[in-house]
Amino acid sequence: MPLIKKIAAISEQYYDLAQARYRGGTDRFLTLLDAQRTLYAAQRQRVTDMLAKQSNLITPYKVLGGGWRETSAVAQRSLRYQNDVASCA
């Protein structure tokens, strides 16, 4: 299991424990809020890492020309240029 997944899982356990302790009257609400903040930060980091991985997969594809399409205006100018060159020859 990657490190960020472990951190998210541990943060979730921490939050669950803090919530149970708060409901049982053992802990303060501030501790619960701190656990919640930690959990949300871990989840946000996990999403950020997933987005970075996807971006790292897409970038080389785009750099190598994948997904490139001519716009109609560019294609028309190119065709006009080719016709002009052909008529001059």
A tleap script that builds the chain and sets N, CA, C and O, in Angstrom:
source leaprc.protein.ff14SB
mol = sequence {
  NMET PRO LEU ILE LYS LYS ILE ALA ALA ILE
  SER GLU GLN TYR TYR ASP LEU ALA GLN ALA
  ARG TYR ARG GLY GLY THR ASP ARG PHE LEU
  THR LEU LEU ASP ALA GLN ARG THR LEU TYR
  ALA ALA GLN ARG GLN ARG VAL THR ASP MET
  LEU ALA LYS GLN SER ASN LEU ILE THR PRO
  TYR LYS VAL LEU GLY GLY GLY TRP ARG GLU
  THR SER ALA VAL ALA GLN ARG SER LEU ARG
  TYR GLN ASN ASP VAL ALA SER CYS CALA
}
set mol.1.N position { 0.854 -1.180 0.000 }
set mol.1.CA position { 0.000 0.000 0.000 }
set mol.1.C position { 0.897 1.239 0.000 }
set mol.1.O position { 1.782 1.374 0.845 }
set mol.2.N position { 0.659 2.143 -0.956 }
set mol.2.CA position { 1.461 3.367 -1.000 }
set mol.2.C position { 1.315 4.187 0.286 }
set mol.2.O position { 0.324 4.075 1.007 }
set mol.3.N position { 2.298 4.985 0.540 }
set mol.3.CA position { 2.358 5.760 1.779 }
set mol.3.C position { 1.153 6.675 1.959 }
set mol.3.O position { 0.609 6.764 3.059 }
set mol.4.N position { 0.729 7.350 0.906 }
set mol.4.CA position { -0.387 8.291 1.051 }
set mol.4.C position { -1.676 7.565 1.420 }
set mol.4.O position { -2.506 8.108 2.149 }
set mol.5.N position { -1.852 6.330 0.918 }
set mol.5.CA position { -3.034 5.543 1.290 }
set mol.5.C position { -2.977 5.164 2.762 }
set mol.5.O position { -3.993 5.178 3.457 }
set mol.6.N position { -1.780 4.826 3.230 }
set mol.6.CA position { -1.617 4.483 4.646 }
set mol.6.C position { -1.926 5.690 5.533 }
set mol.6.O position { -2.594 5.569 6.560 }
set mol.7.N position { -1.434 6.835 5.122 }
set mol.7.CA position { -1.680 8.053 5.901 }
set mol.7.C position { -3.174 8.352 5.955 }
set mol.7.O position { -3.701 8.715 7.006 }
set mol.8.N position { -3.855 8.199 4.821 }
set mol.8.CA position { -5.301 8.446 4.790 }
set mol.8.C position { -6.041 7.446 5.680 }
set mol.8.O position { -6.976 7.822 6.387 }
set mol.9.N position { -5.632 6.185 5.648 }
set mol.9.CA position { -6.286 5.164 6.473 }
set mol.9.C position { -6.059 5.427 7.962 }
set mol.9.O position { -6.981 5.295 8.767 }
set mol.10.N position { -4.845 5.794 8.319 }
set mol.10.CA position { -4.539 6.086 9.725 }
set mol.10.C position { -5.290 7.337 10.179 }
set mol.10.O position { -5.780 7.396 11.307 }
set mol.11.N position { -5.380 8.331 9.302 }
set mol.11.CA position { -6.122 9.551 9.641 }
set mol.11.C position { -7.601 9.251 9.857 }
set mol.11.O position { -8.241 9.843 10.726 }
set mol.12.N position { -8.134 8.337 9.069 }
set mol.12.CA position { -9.538 7.953 9.234 }
set mol.12.C position { -9.753 7.232 10.568 }
set mol.12.O position { -10.753 7.456 11.250 }
set mol.13.N position { -8.811 6.372 10.927 }
set mol.13.CA position { -8.896 5.687 12.225 }
set mol.13.C position { -8.810 6.695 13.368 }
set mol.13.O position { -9.541 6.595 14.353 }
set mol.14.N position { -7.919 7.654 13.228 }
set mol.14.CA position { -7.760 8.698 14.241 }
set mol.14.C position { -9.056 9.489 14.399 }
set mol.14.O position { -9.479 9.793 15.514 }
set mol.15.N position { -9.676 9.816 13.274 }
set mol.15.CA position { -10.932 10.559 13.316 }
set mol.15.C position { -12.032 9.727 13.981 }
set mol.15.O position { -12.770 10.231 14.828 }
set mol.16.N position { -12.139 8.459 13.596 }
set mol.16.CA position { -13.166 7.590 14.196 }
set mol.16.C position { -12.977 7.468 15.705 }
set mol.16.O position { -13.945 7.524 16.464 }
set mol.17.N position { -11.739 7.303 16.132 }
set mol.17.CA position { -11.443 7.197 17.561 }
set mol.17.C position { -11.770 8.506 18.282 }
set mol.17.O position { -12.369 8.494 19.357 }
set mol.18.N position { -11.377 9.628 17.690 }
set mol.18.CA position { -11.656 10.929 18.310 }
set mol.18.C position { -13.160 11.172 18.409 }
set mol.18.O position { -13.644 11.730 19.394 }
set mol.19.N position { -13.888 10.753 17.388 }
set mol.19.CA position { -15.339 10.920 17.398 }
set mol.19.C position { -15.977 10.056 18.494 }
set mol.19.O position { -16.874 10.512 19.203 }
set mol.20.N position { -15.518 8.827 18.626 }
set mol.20.CA position { -16.051 7.941 19.668 }
set mol.20.C position { -15.724 8.483 21.058 }
set mol.20.O position { -16.560 8.450 21.961 }
set mol.21.N position { -14.505 8.978 21.216 }
set mol.21.CA position { -14.112 9.524 22.516 }
set mol.21.C position { -14.905 10.787 22.848 }
set mol.21.O position { -15.274 11.001 24.003 }
set mol.22.N position { -15.170 11.625 21.841 }
set mol.22.CA position { -15.952 12.837 22.073 }
set mol.22.C position { -17.387 12.480 22.452 }
set mol.22.O position { -17.949 13.045 23.390 }
set mol.23.N position { -17.965 11.549 21.722 }
set mol.23.CA position { -19.347 11.140 22.023 }
set mol.23.C position { -19.457 10.483 23.393 }
set mol.23.O position { -20.489 10.577 24.057 }
set mol.24.N position { -18.392 9.825 23.804 }
set mol.24.CA position { -18.378 9.194 25.121 }
set mol.24.C position { -18.055 10.161 26.244 }
set mol.24.O position { -18.109 9.794 27.418 }
set mol.25.N position { -17.719 11.396 25.892 }
set mol.25.CA position { -17.416 12.395 26.905 }
set mol.25.C position { -15.993 12.350 27.412 }
set mol.25.O position { -15.662 13.023 28.388 }
set mol.26.N position { -15.147 11.571 26.765 }
set mol.26.CA position { -13.761 11.428 27.197 }
set mol.26.C position { -12.866 12.534 26.652 }
set mol.26.O position { -11.888 12.924 27.290 }
set mol.27.N position { -13.209 13.035 25.469 }
set mol.27.CA position { -12.336 14.009 24.812 }
set mol.27.C position { -13.093 15.288 24.484 }
set mol.27.O position { -14.323 15.328 24.481 }
set mol.28.N position { -12.309 16.341 24.204 }
set mol.28.CA position { -12.889 17.644 23.881 }
set mol.28.C position { -13.239 17.715 22.398 }
set mol.28.O position { -12.736 16.938 21.586 }
set mol.29.N position { -14.105 18.658 22.067 }
set mol.29.CA position { -14.515 18.864 20.682 }
set mol.29.C position { -13.336 19.324 19.833 }
set mol.29.O position { -13.265 19.012 18.644 }
set mol.30.N position { -12.425 20.055 20.431 }
set mol.30.CA position { -11.249 20.535 19.712 }
set mol.30.C position { -10.415 19.369 19.171 }
set mol.30.O position { -9.874 19.448 18.068 }
set mol.31.N position { -10.316 18.300 19.942 }
set mol.31.CA position { -9.581 17.118 19.493 }
set mol.31.C position { -10.274 16.498 18.283 }
set mol.31.O position { -9.614 16.070 17.336 }
set mol.32.N position { -11.598 16.453 18.317 }
set mol.32.CA position { -12.358 15.928 17.184 }
set mol.32.C position { -12.143 16.795 15.940 }
set mol.32.O position { -11.960 16.273 14.841 }
set mol.33.N position { -12.165 18.096 16.114 }
set mol.33.CA position { -11.933 18.996 14.982 }
set mol.33.C position { -10.526 18.835 14.413 }
set mol.33.O position { -10.338 18.886 13.197 }
set mol.34.N position { -9.550 18.643 15.278 }
set mol.34.CA position { -8.178 18.424 14.832 }
set mol.34.C position { -8.080 17.126 14.028 }
set mol.34.O position { -7.406 17.078 12.999 }
set mol.35.N position { -8.750 16.083 14.499 }
set mol.35.CA position { -8.744 14.804 13.781 }
set mol.35.C position { -9.425 14.947 12.424 }
set mol.35.O position { -8.978 14.372 11.432 }
set mol.36.N position { -10.499 15.709 12.392 }
set mol.36.CA position { -11.213 15.929 11.138 }
set mol.36.C position { -10.344 16.711 10.153 }
set mol.36.O position { -10.302 16.389 8.966 }
set mol.37.N position { -9.667 17.717 10.638 }
set mol.37.CA position { -8.770 18.507 9.784 }
set mol.37.C position { -7.656 17.630 9.218 }
set mol.37.O position { -7.308 17.738 8.042 }
set mol.38.N position { -7.101 16.760 10.063 }
set mol.38.CA position { -6.045 15.851 9.623 }
set mol.38.C position { -6.562 14.896 8.551 }
set mol.38.O position { -5.885 14.642 7.554 }
set mol.39.N position { -7.766 14.370 8.765 }
set mol.39.CA position { -8.368 13.457 7.791 }
set mol.39.C position { -8.592 14.160 6.458 }
set mol.39.O position { -8.250 13.615 5.408 }
set mol.40.N position { -9.155 15.349 6.487 }
set mol.40.CA position { -9.421 16.075 5.246 }
set mol.40.C position { -8.129 16.430 4.518 }
set mol.40.O position { -8.078 16.393 3.289 }
set mol.41.N position { -7.104 16.769 5.256 }
set mol.41.CA position { -5.812 17.080 4.630 }
set mol.41.C position { -5.238 15.844 3.943 }
set mol.41.O position { -4.696 15.943 2.842 }
set mol.42.N position { -5.352 14.687 4.581 }
set mol.42.CA position { -4.850 13.442 3.990 }
set mol.42.C position { -5.652 13.078 2.744 }
set mol.42.O position { -5.082 12.644 1.742 }
set mol.43.N position { -6.959 13.250 2.802 }
set mol.43.CA position { -7.796 12.953 1.640 }
set mol.43.C position { -7.500 13.910 0.493 }
set mol.43.O position { -7.449 13.497 -0.665 }
set mol.44.N position { -7.308 15.174 0.808 }
set mol.44.CA position { -6.984 16.163 -0.217 }
set mol.44.C position { -5.636 15.838 -0.865 }
set mol.44.O position { -5.480 15.964 -2.080 }
set mol.45.N position { -4.668 15.421 -0.055 }
set mol.45.CA position { -3.360 15.061 -0.595 }
set mol.45.C position { -3.458 13.834 -1.499 }
set mol.45.O position { -2.777 13.754 -2.522 }
set mol.46.N position { -4.295 12.896 -1.123 }
set mol.46.CA position { -4.475 11.691 -1.939 }
set mol.46.C position { -5.071 12.050 -3.298 }
set mol.46.O position { -4.630 11.534 -4.325 }
set mol.47.N position { -6.058 12.921 -3.310 }
set mol.47.CA position { -6.661 13.361 -4.569 }
set mol.47.C position { -5.638 14.123 -5.407 }
set mol.47.O position { -5.562 13.931 -6.620 }
set mol.48.N position { -4.859 14.979 -4.769 }
set mol.48.CA position { -3.824 15.727 -5.475 }
set mol.48.C position { -2.817 14.783 -6.115 }
set mol.48.O position { -2.407 14.993 -7.256 }
set mol.49.N position { -2.416 13.747 -5.389 }
set mol.49.CA position { -1.477 12.769 -5.935 }
set mol.49.C position { -2.077 12.009 -7.115 }
set mol.49.O position { -1.389 11.759 -8.105 }
set mol.50.N position { -3.354 11.640 -7.017 }
set mol.50.CA position { -4.004 10.935 -8.128 }
set mol.50.C position { -4.075 11.823 -9.367 }
set mol.50.O position { -3.846 11.354 -10.482 }
set mol.51.N position { -4.390 13.101 -9.177 }
set mol.51.CA position { -4.440 14.027 -10.307 }
set mol.51.C position { -3.062 14.215 -10.932 }
set mol.51.O position { -2.939 14.309 -12.154 }
set mol.52.N position { -2.032 14.270 -10.101 }
set mol.52.CA position { -0.671 14.415 -10.616 }
set mol.52.C position { -0.270 13.187 -11.428 }
set mol.52.O position { 0.372 13.315 -12.470 }
set mol.53.N position { -0.644 12.007 -10.960 }
set mol.53.CA position { -0.332 10.783 -11.709 }
set mol.53.C position { -1.021 10.797 -13.064 }
set mol.53.O position { -0.409 10.454 -14.075 }
set mol.54.N position { -2.292 11.192 -13.093 }
set mol.54.CA position { -3.020 11.247 -14.363 }
set mol.54.C position { -2.394 12.278 -15.299 }
set mol.54.O position { -2.253 12.031 -16.497 }
set mol.55.N position { -2.028 13.405 -14.762 }
set mol.55.CA position { -1.394 14.441 -15.573 }
set mol.55.C position { -0.061 13.952 -16.126 }
set mol.55.O position { 0.286 14.244 -17.271 }
set mol.56.N position { 0.681 13.212 -15.318 }
set mol.56.CA position { 1.965 12.679 -15.764 }
set mol.56.C position { 1.799 11.626 -16.853 }
set mol.56.O position { 2.721 11.404 -17.638 }
set mol.57.N position { 0.653 10.980 -16.913 }
set mol.57.CA position { 0.385 10.033 -17.991 }
set mol.57.C position { -0.045 10.751 -19.267 }
set mol.57.O position { 0.278 10.309 -20.370 }
set mol.58.N position { -0.761 11.839 -19.119 }
set mol.58.CA position { -1.306 12.553 -20.269 }
set mol.58.C position { -0.260 13.438 -20.940 }
set mol.58.O position { -0.237 13.542 -22.167 }
set mol.59.N position { 0.598 14.070 -20.163 }
set mol.59.CA position { 1.564 15.031 -20.707 }
set mol.59.C position { 2.463 14.434 -21.788 }
set mol.59.O position { 2.587 15.042 -22.852 }
set mol.60.N position { 3.100 13.267 -21.576 }
set mol.60.CA position { 3.945 12.720 -22.653 }
set mol.60.C position { 3.147 12.416 -23.924 }
set mol.60.O position { 3.644 12.603 -25.034 }
set mol.61.N position { 1.924 11.955 -23.757 }
set mol.61.CA position { 1.062 11.677 -24.904 }
set mol.61.C position { 0.831 12.949 -25.717 }
set mol.61.O position { 0.938 12.937 -26.943 }
set mol.62.N position { 0.513 14.046 -25.028 }
set mol.62.CA position { 0.265 15.308 -25.718 }
set mol.62.C position { 1.540 15.865 -26.340 }
set mol.62.O position { 1.510 16.420 -27.438 }
set mol.63.N position { 2.665 15.715 -25.634 }
set mol.63.CA position { 3.938 16.225 -26.145 }
set mol.63.C position { 4.324 15.505 -27.431 }
set mol.63.O position { 4.900 16.106 -28.337 }
set mol.64.N position { 4.004 14.219 -27.505 }
set mol.64.CA position { 4.339 13.438 -28.692 }
set mol.64.C position { 3.308 13.593 -29.811 }
set mol.64.O position { 3.395 12.914 -30.834 }
set mol.65.N position { 2.337 14.484 -29.618 }
set mol.65.CA position { 1.388 14.787 -30.683 }
set mol.65.C position { 0.065 14.067 -30.569 }
set mol.65.O position { -0.769 14.189 -31.466 }
set mol.66.N position { -0.155 13.342 -29.532 }
set mol.66.CA position { -1.409 12.616 -29.368 }
set mol.66.C position { -2.578 13.552 -29.145 }
set mol.66.O position { -2.480 14.521 -28.392 }
set mol.67.N position { -3.682 13.255 -29.806 }
set mol.67.CA position { -4.884 14.039 -29.615 }
set mol.67.C position { -4.900 15.363 -30.361 }
set mol.67.O position { -5.822 16.159 -30.182 }
set mol.68.N position { -3.891 15.615 -31.200 }
set mol.68.CA position { -3.820 16.884 -31.908 }
set mol.68.C position { -4.723 16.837 -33.123 }
set mol.68.O position { -4.720 15.860 -33.871 }
set mol.69.N position { -5.500 17.899 -33.321 }
set mol.69.CA position { -6.364 18.005 -34.494 }
set mol.69.C position { -6.267 19.417 -35.042 }
set mol.69.O position { -6.209 20.396 -34.297 }
set mol.70.N position { -6.250 19.494 -36.366 }
set mol.70.CA position { -6.240 20.809 -36.998 }
set mol.70.C position { -7.601 21.457 -36.828 }
set mol.70.O position { -8.638 20.798 -36.915 }
set mol.71.N position { -7.579 22.748 -36.587 }
set mol.71.CA position { -8.847 23.472 -36.577 }
set mol.71.C position { -9.246 23.727 -38.021 }
set mol.71.O position { -8.391 23.718 -38.906 }
set mol.72.N position { -10.491 23.949 -38.268 }
set mol.72.CA position { -10.968 24.129 -39.641 }
set mol.72.C position { -10.333 25.355 -40.300 }
set mol.72.O position { -10.029 25.314 -41.492 }
set mol.73.N position { -10.131 26.427 -39.566 }
set mol.73.CA position { -9.519 27.632 -40.137 }
set mol.73.C position { -8.082 27.356 -40.566 }
set mol.73.O position { -7.658 27.800 -41.633 }
set mol.74.N position { -7.342 26.637 -39.756 }
set mol.74.CA position { -5.957 26.303 -40.097 }
set mol.74.C position { -5.937 25.384 -41.307 }
set mol.74.O position { -5.105 25.549 -42.199 }
set mol.75.N position { -6.836 24.427 -41.344 }
set mol.75.CA position { -6.892 23.497 -42.467 }
set mol.75.C position { -7.232 24.232 -43.760 }
set mol.75.O position { -6.657 23.930 -44.806 }
set mol.76.N position { -8.154 25.187 -43.708 }
set mol.76.CA position { -8.528 25.946 -44.905 }
set mol.76.C position { -7.366 26.800 -45.408 }
set mol.76.O position { -7.121 26.864 -46.613 }
set mol.77.N position { -6.651 27.453 -44.494 }
set mol.77.CA position { -5.489 28.258 -44.907 }
set mol.77.C position { -4.423 27.370 -45.526 }
set mol.77.O position { -3.799 27.741 -46.520 }
set mol.78.N position { -4.214 26.198 -44.939 }
set mol.78.CA position { -3.218 25.275 -45.465 }
set mol.78.C position { -3.609 24.806 -46.862 }
set mol.78.O position { -2.761 24.716 -47.750 }
set mol.79.N position { -4.880 24.510 -47.057 }
set mol.79.CA position { -5.363 24.064 -48.358 }
set mol.79.C position { -5.235 25.176 -49.394 }
set mol.79.O position { -4.827 24.914 -50.525 }
set mol.80.N position { -5.577 26.421 -49.027 }
set mol.80.CA position { -5.428 27.555 -49.934 }
set mol.80.C position { -3.963 27.748 -50.323 }
set mol.80.O position { -3.652 27.992 -51.488 }
set mol.81.N position { -3.074 27.637 -49.350 }
set mol.81.CA position { -1.645 27.790 -49.618 }
set mol.81.C position { -1.174 26.708 -50.585 }
set mol.81.O position { -0.440 26.994 -51.532 }
set mol.82.N position { -1.592 25.476 -50.350 }
set mol.82.CA position { -1.183 24.375 -51.228 }
set mol.82.C position { -1.716 24.589 -52.646 }
set mol.82.O position { -1.013 24.310 -53.617 }
set mol.83.N position { -2.945 25.079 -52.770 }
set mol.83.CA position { -3.518 25.357 -54.094 }
set mol.83.C position { -2.776 26.495 -54.784 }
set mol.83.O position { -2.537 26.431 -55.990 }
set mol.84.N position { -2.406 27.537 -54.037 }
set mol.84.CA position { -1.649 28.658 -54.607 }
set mol.84.C position { -0.291 28.195 -55.103 }
set mol.84.O position { 0.147 28.593 -56.183 }
set mol.85.N position { 0.370 27.365 -54.332 }
set mol.85.CA position { 1.684 26.855 -54.723 }
set mol.85.C position { 1.547 25.988 -55.967 }
set mol.85.O position { 2.376 26.068 -56.874 }
set mol.86.N position { 0.513 25.166 -56.016 }
set mol.86.CA position { 0.310 24.275 -57.160 }
set mol.86.C position { -0.011 25.072 -58.429 }
set mol.86.O position { 0.429 24.702 -59.518 }
set mol.87.N position { -0.774 26.163 -58.296 }
set mol.87.CA position { -1.139 26.955 -59.482 }
set mol.87.C position { 0.042 27.776 -59.999 }
set mol.87.O position { 0.080 28.106 -61.184 }
set mol.88.N position { 0.997 28.112 -59.146 }
set mol.88.CA position { 2.172 28.880 -59.561 }
set mol.88.C position { 3.193 28.008 -60.280 }
set mol.88.O position { 4.019 28.525 -61.031 }
set mol.89.N position { 3.154 26.733 -60.071 }
set mol.89.CA position { 4.169 25.839 -60.636 }
set mol.89.C position { 3.917 25.504 -62.066 }
set mol.89.O position { 4.690 24.761 -62.671 }
savepdb mol mol.pdb
quit
